């Protein structure tokens, strides 16, 4: 994002000298393997010395940790499993407790529409943007289908079912239960009933 890019441009020159780095083949590398990562990573490319996406992770992590939260949580796809050790290594190099960084790895999301599974590929440009997905099924359905399984399970969403505005859609029951519970609590409050919590 533009905001992240501006943070990178502002903070990277300040943070790079604080990392354990070395030069190799004209590039600047982070010695992250010495801090628990699986391998070292290039921070600045050889030639133009432009930052890599790993370099962009450094100020972004620092910015998250400096905001005062107990935990910096990253939600990533399972194909980014190596990133967990990278973030912990960067935290260690910069003097932060690596336990303050949590990486949640989610399995891929499979979409089915009209009985056919959508085959997505970034390289081919066959992707579904979240905004378009929300426009099609609504935010409540998206929330339900994306969080009703744990991160270690593949998420399969039948887009036709998720967009359905009837009792066939499990989201209908969640919304109905929420409305009923809210009504009960509202009426209990009016009757000055102590729920005992």
C-alpha positions as CSV (number, residue, x, y, z in Angstrom):
1,X,0.0,0.0,0.0
2,X,1.0,3.6,-0.4
3,X,1.1,4.1,3.4
4,X,3.4,1.1,3.9
5,X,5.7,2.2,1.1
6,X,6.1,5.7,2.7
7,X,6.9,4.0,6.0
8,X,9.5,1.9,4.3
9,X,11.1,4.9,2.6
10,X,11.3,6.9,5.8
11,X,12.4,4.2,8.3
12,X,14.5,1.8,6.2
13,X,17.7,3.8,6.2
14,X,17.4,4.2,10.0
15,X,16.7,0.5,10.6
16,X,19.1,-1.3,8.2
17,X,22.3,-0.4,10.3
18,X,20.6,-2.0,13.3
19,X,20.3,-5.4,11.5
20,X,23.0,-8.0,11.3
21,X,23.8,-7.7,7.6
22,X,26.6,-8.5,5.1
23,X,27.4,-7.8,1.4
24,X,27.3,-10.7,-1.1
25,X,27.3,-10.5,-4.9
26,X,26.7,-6.7,-4.7
27,X,23.5,-7.2,-2.6
28,X,22.9,-6.5,1.1
29,X,21.8,-9.6,2.9
30,X,20.2,-10.0,6.4
31,X,22.1,-12.7,8.4
32,X,18.7,-14.0,9.6
33,X,19.8,-17.6,9.7
34,X,21.9,-16.8,12.8
35,X,18.6,-15.6,14.5
36,X,16.5,-18.7,13.9
37,X,15.4,-18.2,10.3
38,X,15.8,-21.0,7.7
39,X,18.1,-18.9,5.5
40,X,19.5,-15.4,4.9
41,X,17.5,-13.0,2.8
42,X,18.4,-10.2,0.4
43,X,17.4,-6.7,1.7
44,X,18.8,-4.5,-1.0
45,X,19.2,-5.7,-4.6
46,X,22.6,-5.6,-6.3
47,X,22.8,-2.8,-8.9
48,X,20.2,-0.3,-8.1
49,X,20.1,-1.1,-4.3
50,X,16.3,-1.1,-4.4
51,X,14.7,-2.7,-1.3
52,X,13.2,-6.2,-1.6
53,X,9.8,-7.1,-0.1
54,X,11.8,-8.6,2.8
55,X,13.3,-5.2,3.5
56,X,9.8,-3.7,3.5
57,X,8.9,-6.2,6.2
58,X,11.5,-4.6,8.6
59,X,10.0,-1.1,9.2
60,X,6.5,-2.5,8.9
61,X,7.2,-4.9,11.8
62,X,8.8,-2.2,13.9
63,X,5.9,0.1,13.3
64,X,3.5,-2.6,14.4
65,X,5.5,-3.3,17.6
66,X,6.0,0.4,18.4
67,X,2.2,1.0,18.4
68,X,2.0,-0.4,21.9
69,X,0.1,-3.6,21.3
70,X,1.2,-6.7,23.1
71,X,1.2,-8.8,19.9
72,X,1.8,-8.1,16.2
73,X,-0.3,-10.6,14.3
74,X,0.3,-11.5,10.6
75,X,-2.3,-13.5,8.7
76,X,-0.7,-15.1,5.7
77,X,-1.4,-17.9,3.3
78,X,0.2,-21.3,4.0
79,X,2.5,-20.8,1.0
80,X,4.3,-18.2,3.2
81,X,5.3,-20.6,5.9
82,X,8.9,-19.5,5.8
83,X,7.9,-16.0,6.8
84,X,7.2,-17.0,10.4
85,X,10.9,-17.5,11.2
86,X,11.8,-14.4,9.2
87,X,9.7,-12.1,11.4
88,X,11.0,-13.7,14.6
89,X,14.6,-13.3,13.3
90,X,14.0,-9.6,12.5
91,X,12.5,-9.0,15.9
92,X,15.5,-10.7,17.6
93,X,18.0,-8.6,15.6
94,X,16.2,-5.4,16.6
95,X,16.0,-6.3,20.3
96,X,12.3,-7.1,20.4
97,X,10.8,-10.2,22.0
98,X,10.0,-12.6,19.1
99,X,7.1,-13.9,21.1
100,X,5.4,-10.6,20.4
101,X,5.1,-11.6,16.7
102,X,2.5,-14.2,15.8
103,X,2.1,-15.5,12.2
104,X,-1.2,-17.3,11.5
105,X,-0.9,-19.4,8.4
106,X,-4.2,-20.0,6.6
107,X,-4.8,-22.6,4.0
108,X,-6.0,-21.5,0.6
109,X,-9.6,-20.5,-0.1
110,X,-11.4,-22.4,-2.9
111,X,-14.3,-20.8,-4.5
112,X,-17.1,-22.8,-6.3
113,X,-19.6,-21.1,-8.5
114,X,-22.2,-22.9,-10.6
115,X,-20.8,-26.2,-9.4
116,X,-17.4,-25.4,-10.9
117,X,-14.3,-24.7,-8.8
118,X,-12.7,-21.4,-9.8
119,X,-9.1,-21.9,-10.9
120,X,-7.1,-18.9,-9.8
121,X,-3.7,-17.8,-10.8
122,X,-1.9,-14.5,-10.2
123,X,0.3,-15.1,-13.2
124,X,-2.6,-15.6,-15.6
125,X,-4.5,-12.7,-13.9
126,X,-7.3,-15.1,-12.8
127,X,-7.9,-13.7,-9.3
128,X,-10.9,-12.6,-7.2
129,X,-10.5,-9.4,-5.3
130,X,-12.0,-9.2,-1.8
131,X,-14.0,-6.1,-2.7
132,X,-15.7,-7.9,-5.6
133,X,-16.3,-10.9,-3.4
134,X,-17.9,-8.8,-0.7
135,X,-20.1,-7.1,-3.3
136,X,-21.3,-10.5,-4.5
137,X,-22.0,-12.3,-1.2
138,X,-22.1,-9.5,1.4
139,X,-19.9,-8.9,4.4
140,X,-21.7,-11.1,6.9
141,X,-21.5,-14.1,4.6
142,X,-17.8,-13.4,3.8
143,X,-17.0,-13.2,7.5
144,X,-18.9,-16.4,8.3
145,X,-17.4,-18.5,5.5
146,X,-13.9,-17.2,6.1
147,X,-13.8,-17.8,9.9
148,X,-16.0,-20.9,10.4
149,X,-12.9,-23.1,9.9
150,X,-9.5,-23.1,11.6
151,X,-6.5,-21.8,9.8
152,X,-5.2,-25.3,9.3
153,X,-8.3,-26.3,7.2
154,X,-8.9,-25.5,3.6
155,X,-11.8,-23.1,3.2
156,X,-14.2,-24.0,0.5
157,X,-16.9,-21.4,-0.3
158,X,-19.9,-22.1,-2.6
159,X,-20.4,-18.6,-3.8
160,X,-23.9,-19.4,-5.0
161,X,-24.9,-20.6,-1.5
162,X,-23.1,-17.7,0.2
163,X,-25.0,-15.2,-1.9
164,X,-28.3,-17.0,-1.2
165,X,-30.8,-15.0,0.8
166,X,-32.7,-17.9,2.3
167,X,-32.6,-20.6,4.9
168,X,-30.3,-22.7,2.7
169,X,-27.5,-20.3,3.6
170,X,-26.0,-21.1,7.1
171,X,-25.3,-17.4,7.6
172,X,-29.1,-16.9,7.8
173,X,-29.1,-19.0,11.0
174,X,-26.2,-17.1,12.5
175,X,-27.9,-13.8,11.8
176,X,-31.2,-15.1,13.2
177,X,-29.5,-16.4,16.4
178,X,-27.7,-13.1,16.9
179,X,-31.0,-11.1,16.5
180,X,-32.8,-13.4,18.9
181,X,-30.0,-13.3,21.5
182,X,-29.7,-9.5,21.2
183,X,-33.5,-9.2,21.7
184,X,-33.4,-11.4,24.8
185,X,-30.6,-9.4,26.3
186,X,-32.3,-6.2,25.5
187,X,-35.5,-7.4,27.1
188,X,-33.6,-8.7,30.1
189,X,-32.0,-5.3,30.6
190,X,-35.5,-3.6,30.4
191,X,-36.7,-6.0,33.1
192,X,-33.6,-5.3,35.3
193,X,-32.7,-9.1,35.2
194,X,-29.2,-9.8,36.2
195,X,-27.8,-12.5,33.8
196,X,-25.3,-13.6,36.5
197,X,-22.1,-12.8,34.5
